[in-house]
Amino acid sequence: MSREPLIFEISAATKKGFALPQLDVPEKKDALAGLPVRAAMPGFPQVSEVEVVRHFTRLSQANFCIDTSFYPLGSCTMKYNPKINERIAALPDFQGSHPYAPQDLIQGNLEVLKTLEDCLTEITGMDAITLQPSAGAHGELVGMMLIRACLEDRGDPRQIVLIPDSAHGTNPSSAHTCGYRVREVKSNSNGTIDLDALSREMTGEAAALMVTNPNTLGVFEWDILKICEIVHAKGGLVYMDGANMNALVGKFRPGDMGIDVIHLNLHKTFSTPHGGGGPGSGPVGVKKHLEPFLPVPIVERGAAGYRLDFSRPKSIGRVRSFYGNFLVMLKALAYIHSLGAAGLKEVAEIAVLNSNYIRKSLEGVYHLKYASPTLHECVFSDKLQKERGILNIDIAKRLIDYGIHPPTMSFPLIVPGALMIEPTETESRRDLDQFIEAMKAIAREAVETPEVLKSAPHVAPVRRLDETAAARNPVLRWEGPKE
Ligand SMILES: *Cc1c(COP(=O)(O)O)cnc(C)c1O
């Protein structure tokens, strides 16, 4: 594929994208009097309609997307989402509803919010939920704010949050953003929380434990009951990062196990595609003792219909404008209703089956630091290939040549040279087998033709890029062609 020129490079003063007919009425300049009207648009590209269409269509084809191929990016749940949910979110009555509309005109919207809250409290086993946060990390921050508000209300504010070394990277930054100091808890040789280490660290200074479950190794924290006991016994609260709930939905209710606060990622588990920067939604579920602190407004269901309750004296206040990303919530509700309870359970079963199928098929071909059975994702490393100078990045880049998106790399930090693979529940056996064959072929290439891996990708629009140059030296202005 040749390099797509910038739109400025195909621009020429003689080209036009459209032509308006001659005015057949007098021009009324005074209607625009006082407005800043441009006579010309300097630097604006001039191209024909077909050039615009082809330029952007070609650019769109240079992107990798879930509608064309397998996207095993670990911890991201890059799954295929049914188009029906997009259709429902695009219904004009929903799309056109205005956030300032009076409450009696948006009863249907409020019903969507309340019904989704009901579904998510049922799924998580929590007592109440806020749909406001815009993303997973935002949900974590809100969860930390709720924990802080609750402990301050008890007259026992604390300074530290415990986070296992297998947690998602956003956990420590959310705790830190909320003003807590972070203390790390070590994992044991199974990749789960070491209970002795937890007991040692869980002192009266610790406000909470943030536990990613399943953790970033894809391993379920089997000792979750004991973990909650240890934290609660010292007056702390347990926060669960539930971004990867597709591994658990219908099978395990965090609220039944002693979790006090949880966030979900609707844009992972519940049918909103993500990766382009939003919109997302990170609802936060809580147990009764944290409910008074939830953000306002709260949707109440009463005899006279739905209404928004703003009068909650202990609330941490609003955490974003209006009610959150409404259409993302609508998609989640459509997804939940279309699958039903049995279907949701199958989501978790197939997510776990697919991941274990990959883990078993590639065991021995790639190194597995932790051999524990996994849930929705598995973490290999480049240890075997490294002996021949092949690193995880070479393997990841070569996968592009096989038409597959690279997995998450070098994370979690407790696995050096990690390749973190999350197939998700939407992949067919055939697609999984193709991935496994590609990974096996790459392992053979690492032995026979390592130079092919070192120079991969070969078929992508660009070769290997400097991964930090764009951030360190951003070029944001077109200065004309370079001589
Ligand atoms: C994706 C993810 C997050 C962060 O969610 P964002 O919506 O990207 O902020 C947090 N924790 C885990 C385990 C995740 O997989």
The ligand as a Gaussian input file, in Angstrom:
#p B3LYP/6-31G(d) Opt

LIG

0 1
 C      -10.105000      -0.944000      30.633000
 C       -9.892000      -1.136000      32.049000
 C       -9.940000      -0.032000      32.939000
 C      -10.086000       1.405000      32.484000
 O      -11.247000       1.685000      31.777000
 P      -11.331000       3.000000      30.860000
 O      -12.728000       3.059000      30.416000
 O      -10.347000       2.802000      29.758000
 O      -10.961000       4.166000      31.716000
 C       -9.781000      -0.289000      34.280000
 N       -9.571000      -1.540000      34.729000
 C       -9.509000      -2.612000      33.914000
 C       -9.285000      -3.988000      34.488000
 C       -9.657000      -2.453000      32.550000
 O       -9.587000      -3.512000      31.736000

